[in-house]
């Protein structure tokens, strides 16, 4: 019989046992009695009477009772004839340079028809906690080619910056565009993308694959796809598989890795399903009380480590149920991550893509990745001035709807025009339009140049003189 839990080269300490003591099946969970020893996270092989084998993972073990989460359907399992074998090891992912360009399912098995990754190197998917002392401060700019992100909500290498969306908004289109276009300004540095999708439809999966393949982005991408028709329990594993691949590429192959996770709401729904099956006391809106801790185990795997060349940057995407930002998923995500980018229904209704609203959006680490030598010396001032001008213009838009545009002052009308131009020329761009940071700043200056010098209070005077696109409009005060 095979040994259980014996290190390589050592004598076996325990044999693998087929347990036929399954007590009951509840939702996605098996309850196995009289288990001598079962470790949290241990992989379990489940053998059905038909000969079919499925995998599971130990969620809890107490007083000889092991609770096993099954990666697959549990309906129709015969309690008396089904056996469970505890494998003495946790879930792992085979890692090698062959990961790039491949597409896997949520459990790390090939979905693209290619062979399995053959490697003697395997990594536990739970990962190792990053020592805060060894963390290096996130810095340096990642260019997405999307003006509203690059100029106003800059993504910094080593940061975790979520995208808050809603049902029906084009977050998938934005995600695909970022995967295609994301790059470092220094092209000599290695860059890769790890893309993980949870609970997406077959149509969405085909869209992503077509986008990646047709544009050549797949060559530098590792994709993990969990479809809506796949077991929901697989969604709990998918982001951890993706981050394990990212850690290998970043810390052992010295690549700078951007991890895109979509949709974290589907991940949290799978967690809630497991919690309900375990009959745990529910927390807010039925989600488990440990939702914050669980999300942190995913988000905190981003960063840079002293002495390592590579880095991991995270861009999680989540759809807010009923567009409610106080919902537990966006609320807790906001606490753990370093900012957020919002998609707006109002902008989408105007036909603007990507419908990113800069006013509620925030990148807390933006200042670490911009400025002279990283983007441009006028970046911070231009971003602040655009924010102020757009906010003022929206206020004037609301006021003009009440009193009429004729009642506004000449300066107020300039702000109204600037807000319109900002939405139509700066925010709005084609899904295949890849703007450099210099191109985005040039468009910003075109818009700001309609305002008189006296209104450009957030930009240093020498930058106004250097970068202003043209003199202020005649008659402007």
N, C-alpha and C positions, 0 to 999 in steps of 0.2 A: 504494500500500500504506500501511497505517496506520503511524504513528510509534510507536516503542517507547521509553518512558521519557522522553519530551520534555515539559518543563514547559509549562504553558499559555502561549500567546502566543509561544513560541520555536520556532525551526526544528527539525524532527525531526532527531534525531541517529542514529537506528537504526530499522530496519524490523522488523516482527514476522515471524518465520520459523516455518513449520510444520516441525517436526523429525519425520522418519519413521525415526528411529534408536533406537527403543525396543529396548533390549537384552533385558530380561526383566521379568516381573511376579512379584513375591513378596508374597503376602498383599495388604495394602492399598497396596503401593508399586510405582511404575514406575521403572525405571532407564533413563535416556535418555543415550545416548552423544553425543560430539562437540558438546556445547553450548558455544558461544563464551563466554557469560557468563550466569550464573544467580545471583541474589541469594537469600540465606536468607529464607524467608518469602514469596518472590515467587509470585504467583498464576499458575497454568498452566491453559490451556483444552485439554481432551482431546477430540479428535474421533474418534468410532468410525466404522467403515465404513458402519454403518446410518444415519449422519447425526446420531445422538444426540451431545450434547455434555455433558461433565461437567467439574467443576472440581477442581483439586488445588492443592497448595502445596509449594514446594521446602523439603525438610528438610535437604538437604546438597548441596554442590557442590564437587567436587574433581577436578582433572586432566581437565576436560571432561566428567565424569560427573555428571549431576544426578539426585538421588533425590527423587522426587515422591510426596507423600502424596495419595491420591485420596479425595475426599469422595463416596464411593459404592462400589458393587460393582465389583470388578475381574475377576470370573470371566467368562470368555468373550471377553476382550479379545484381538483379533487383533494380535499384535506387529508383523507386517509391514505391515498396512494402517491401523493407528491412528496418528494424528499428535498431537504435543504442541506447543502454542504458548505461549511464555513472554511474559506480558503486561506486564512491566516495572513492576508495581505490587504492593504487598502487600495483604492482605485488609483491607477497609474496611467500615464500616457507615454508611449514610445516617442522619443524625440531625436531628430537628426536634421541635417541640412535639407533633406528631402521634403520637409514639411511645406516649404514655400511652393506655391502653385497648386496646392492640393485642396480638395473639398471633402470634409468629413461630416458625419452626423453628430448629434449631440453627445454621443458616447465615445467619440474619437475613432469611429470605424469609417473606412473610405465610403464616400457617397458618389464619387466621380468615376467609378469603374476601374480605378487604378489599384495597384497592389497595396497590401498593408505596409505600414512603415516597419522595416526590418532594422532593429537597432538593439544593441545590448544596453543602451542607456534608457532608463525609464525614470520618470519623475512623478512623485505623488501629487495629485491634483489639488490637494488642500494647500500646498505651498508652505513656505516658512514665513513666520512673522518677520517683518523688516525692523531691525533695531532702529529706534528713532535717532540714536546717536550716530548711526552709520549713514543716515539719510543726507543727501546733498540737496541744497536748496534748488527747487526747480528754476530753470532759466532757459533762455534762448527760444527763439520764435519758430513755430511751425506754421507754414503757410498753407491755408486750405483753398485759396483761390476764391473765397466768398468774402466780399468786401465788408459786410456787417460783422463777420467774425474776426477777420484779420485786423481791421482798423478799430472797431469799437469793443470787441469782446475777445481779445487776442488769446489764442491757445498757446500755452507755454510748455516746453518740453519737460515732462515729468509731472504735469498737472492732471487732475481729474475734473473735467468740465462737462456736466450733463446737458443734454438737449431736452427741454420740457415741451412736449407736443400734446396733441389731442386727437381723438378719433376723427379720421377723415383728412387730417392735415398731411402735407407731403413730406413727413419725416424720413420715409424710406428713400425718396428721391434725393433728399439732402444727404442722407447717410451714404448713398452710392456715389454722389458727387464728391464728397469728402474723401472716400476711399480712393477714387480715381485721381484726385488732384493733390492730395496732401503731400507735402515735400519739405525738405530742409533747404534753407538758402544756400548752404554749402553743399553742393552736389557730391563732394568727395566723401562725405560721411554716409555710412550705410543706413538705409531706411526700409522698414517693412511695415505691413499692416496685418493685424489679426482681426478678423471679422467674425462675430458670433451673433446668430439670429435665433431667437427663442419664440416658438409658437407662431411662426409666420405661415401664411398659406402657400400652397404649391405655386400659385401665380406669382406671389412675391419672391419666392425662392428662384423661380425661373428668371424673373426680372433682374435680380442681383447677379446671378450667374452670367446672364447675357451681357450685362453691363461690364462686369469684370473681364470677361473673355474678349469682348469686341474691342475694348480699349487697351488691352494688354496689362491691366492692373493686376490680373490674377497671378502674374509671374512673381510679384513681390508680396502676395497676399496668402494667408492661411485662413480658410473659411470653415466655420462649424455651423451647420444648419440643423435646427430642430423644427420640424414642421408642426402645424396645428394638428395633423393626423397622427403624429408620433406620441408616444406616452408622455403625459405631462410631467412624470417624475424625471424624465430625461432632461427637462429644463433646469432642474436643480443642479445638474452636473455640468451642463454646457458652458456657462461662463467660466467655471473653474478649469475645464479642459483648455479653453481659449487662453486663459491667463498663464497656465502652465507652459503652453507653447510660446507665449510672449516672453516669459521669464528665461526660457532657454535661449531664444534668439537675442534677447537683450544682454543678459549677463554672461553667456557663454560664447556668443558669436558677435558681441560688441555692436549690435544693431540698435538703432533708435526705433522703437516700435510704437505705433499708434493702435490702440485697441478700441474697436467700435462694438458696443454691446446694444442690441435692440431685440426685443423690447423688454426692459426690466420690469414692466408691469406684469407681463406674462410669467416672468420668473417668480415674482412675489405671489401671484395667484397660485402657482404650484406649491409654494411654501405653505400658503393658507390651507390648501387641500390636505397636505401632509399633517398639519397641525390639527385639523378637524378630525382626521382619521385616528389620530392618537388621543383624541378626546381631551386635548389640553384646554386650559382656561383661556378663552380668546382675549386678545387685547383690543386696540382700537379697530373698529369696523370688522372684527372677526379675524384680523391678522394676528399671528403669534406675537407674544410679548417680546420675543427676542429678534424681531424683524430688524431693529436698528443694528444689533450686533452682527446679524447674518450679512446684512448689506455692507457693513464695514469690512468684513472678511474679504469681500470682493473689491470694493473701491480702494482699500488701503494697500492693494498690491500694485498700485501705480507709484512711480517715483524714480529717483536716481540714487545710486549708492556710491559713497566715496571709494575711489580706486577702481571703479568699473566704468568703462567707456560707454556702455549702452544705457538706455533709459526706457521706461514704459510710461506712455501718456494714455489716459483713458477718456473716451467720449461715450458715456452711457446715454442711451436714448430711452425715454419713457413717455407713455401716453397717460396724461392725467385723467382719471375717471371723472366724467361730467365737467371737465376743464377746471377741476377744483384743486387749486394749489395747496390747500390745507389738508388734502387727502394724505394719509400716512406715507404713501410711497414717495411722492415728490417732497413732502415735508421732511422726512428723515434723510432722503437723498441730499437735500439742500444743507442739512447739518453736517454731513460727512464730507461732501465735496467742496471744491473751491470756486463756487460761483454757479451760474446757470445761464443758458441761452433759451429764450422763449420764442415759440412760433405763434403767430397771431392770426386769429380767424378774420379780423377786420381787414388785415392786409391781403389775406387770401381772397376775400370777397372782391377786392379791387383788382384781382388778377395779377398780383405781385408775387414773384417767386425769386428767391426763397422768402417766405413771409416772416422774417425775423424782426421782432420788435426790440429795438435797442434800449428802450426806456426801462423795462423791468429786468433786462439782462445785466449780467455782471460777471467779470472775470477778476477774481481777487488777486491773482498773481500776474496780472497783465503788465504791471510796471517792471517786473523782473525780466521780461522778454522783449521789451521795446526800447527804442531810443537809438542814439548814435552807435554805430557798430553792430547793431542787431536788426533794426528796421530802418528808421530815419529819425533825425533829431527833432523834427516837428511833429512826430506821431502823437505824443501825449496831448499836446495842445490842440491839434486838429480833432482828435477824438472827443475831447471835452467840449470844444466849440460846436461840433456837430450835434452832440447830445443836447447842449443848451439851446441851440437854434431850433432843433426839431421839437423839443418840449415847448418852447415859446410859440413856434408855429402852430402846433396842435391846440394850444390855448387860444390863439387868435382864430383858428378855424372854428372852434366851438363858440367863440364870442360872435364871429361874423354870422353864424347861423341864427343868432338872436337879433342882433342890431343891424346886420347887413354889412357887406364889405366896405361900402362907401363911408361908413361911420368910423372906420379904422384910420389911424394915422399913416403917413407915408412909410415910416419905419415898420409899423405893424404889418403893412401889406407886403413889405420885403420879406419879413419872417414867414408870412403865409405862403409866399412864392417859394421860399427856401424849403419849407416842409414838403410842398408838393414835388419839387425837384428832387429832394432827398429820397422820397419813396420811389419815384419813377426812374431816376437815373442811377442812384447809388445802391439802394436796397435791391431793386429789380435787376436781375441779370439772367441770362439763359442757363438752363441746366448743364450745358456743355461749355459754359464760359469760364475760363480759368484766368482770373485777374491776378497779376503780381501785386505786391504791396505798393509798389510805386504807382501802378495804374490806379489802384483804389484811392491812394492819397491824391492823385491828380484830379480824379472825379470829385473828391471832397473839396478840393480848393476851387474848382469851377463853381460849385454850389455856394461856398462861403464867400467867394469874391463878389457876389451880388450884394453883400452887406457892407456898409461903410466901415472904415477903419475903427471908428469909435465903438462899434459893436463887437469887434473881435478882441474881447477882453481876456480871453483864455489862451491866446497865442502870443508868444514873445514878438515885439515889434520887428525885430530883425528877420524873423521867419515870415512875417506878413509881407515885408518888402521883397523878400527873396522868392516866395512861392505864390504870391497872389497872381491869379490867372489874368485879370484885367482890372482897370480902375473901377471904383464903385459906380453904380448907376447915376446918371445925371440927375441933380436935384435931390439926391439922398442926403440925409442929415446924419 
